[in-house]
Amino acid sequence: MAHLTTPPPRPSSLREGTHGNLEELILRLLEKEPARRPASAELVMAALR
């Protein structure tokens, strides 16, 4: 049940050199609360540009 409450590790702690913007997007995609995640694939694609 820890996956429901424990925040994921920062991607940069797992892979050195992860760009800050990409890291923030990954963490938003992994949010526990659905309302805090991007609402669509289009929003994810826009964030990647």
Secondary structure, DSSP 8 states (H G I E B T S, - for coil): -HHHHS----HHHHSTT--HHHHHHHHHHT-SSGGGS-SSHHHHHHHH-
